[in-house]
Amino acid sequence: MLEITLAVTGLFILDLVVRNLTNLRFCVLCVSISLTWLGLLGLYKLNRFHNPILLGLLIGQSITGLYYLAIKKLDRSLRIFTLPFVLTLTALSYFVITSFNDVLPVFGLLSGLWLAAYLVFVYKLDDTPKSAVGKIISNCCDD
């Protein structure tokens, strides 16, 4: 754990320097965490790193960062897609760390969630008066 904390810290400082020397704009913390888990994932696949829990925690931090970036950048009407978005990233991360043995049931569920979110999104675009269900749906992803 100490080595990983030092790696994230070192990458954070390096990324700060790169960001200040260039015109690139990026989240220094996000890049530091992502570079760390990408390196650890490579080592894990080469059987040189043996802590999938720590790897999963770091990937989870990246998923959270992507979620907040999406919330910040995307139109408010697209927030209905946050659940399938986060769960898709989680499933992909899980499959990258483990194996693709359970991919079919998860893919089916995720497809259903994406379809349901799309149908709700289309329903919300309709300008006709909303039912009680429509009001519940419209409140699901508001601040």
N, C-alpha and C positions, 0 to 999 in steps of 0.2 A: 504494500500500500504506500509506503514512503516513497518508493521509486516512481510510482504513478503520480503522486502529488507533486514531486519534484519535476517530473516531465511536463505536467500541465502548467506549472509555474514557469518553467523555462520557456515553453512555447508561448505562454502569455506575454512574457517580456519580449521575446523575439517578434511576435506578431505586433506588439505595440510599436516597436522600432520600425518594422516594415510599413505599418499603417502611417506613421508619422513621416517617413521618408518618401512615400509615394502618394499618389492621388487616389489610391484605392480606399474605398469605404466599406468596412465590414465589421462585424461584431468580433472583437478580439477574443472574448471569452468563448464564443461559439466555435470559432476556428481552432482555438487551443484544445478544447474538449474533443472536437471532431477529429483533429489530427492524432490526438492521443488514442482514441478508440480505434481509428483506422489502423494505426500501427499495431495496437494490441490484437486486433482481429487477425491481422496477417500473422502475427506470432502465434496466436491461438490455433489458426489453421495449420501452421507448421509444427504444432505440438510443442511450442517453446514458452507458452504462457498458459497457465492452468487455472485461471480464476474467471469462469464465465459470469459469476455474480457481479464482479466489479465491471467487467466488460458490458454487461447488460445495464448497469446503473449509468455508465457513461453514455451509452447509446440512448438511454431514456432521457438523459439531459438534452441531447441533441433533438430528440423528438419534441420535447417541451419547447425548446428554442424555435423549432420550425413552426410549432403551433402558434406561438406568440407572434412570430413574424407574419404568418398567414393572417391572423386576426388584425394585425396592424395594417397590412397592405391590401387585403381583399375588401371588396364592397361588403357592407353589412348584410345584404341579402344572401350572400354566399355562406354565411355562418352555419347554415343548416347542414353543411357538409363537414363540419368539424369532427363529429363522431366517426364517420367512416374514414376520414383522413387520418386521424390519430390511430385508430385501430388498424388501419392498413400499414402504417409505418411500424407499429408495434409488431404486427404479424411478420412483416418483412425482416425486421430485426431479429425476431425469434428464429425464423428459418435460417438466417445467415449464421447465427450462433450454433444452432442445433442441426436439424436436417429438415428435408422437405417431406417427411413421411405423412404428416397430417395436413398437407396443403389443400386437398380437395374439400373437406368439410369447411375449413376456414375460408377458402376462396368462395365457396357457395354462400356462406353467411355474409362475408364482406360485399359480395355482388348484390345480395339482397338489401344490405344497408345503403349501398350507393344508389340503388334503384329507388328505394323508399325516400331517401333524401332528395333525389331528383324529382320525384313525384310531388313531394311537399314543396320543393322550390317552384315548380311549375304552378302548383295550386296557389302559392303565395303571390305569383305574378298576376293572377286573375283579379280584376278590379271589382268584381261583384261582391256584394255584402258577404261577410264571412259568418260561418256558423260558430257555435261554441268550440268545436274542434279546431277551426281555423284560428280562433283567438288563442287557444292553448299552443298551437303550433307556432304562431307568430311570436309568442313570448319565450320560446324555448332557448333562443340564442341571443336575446338582448342583454345588454349590460344591466 
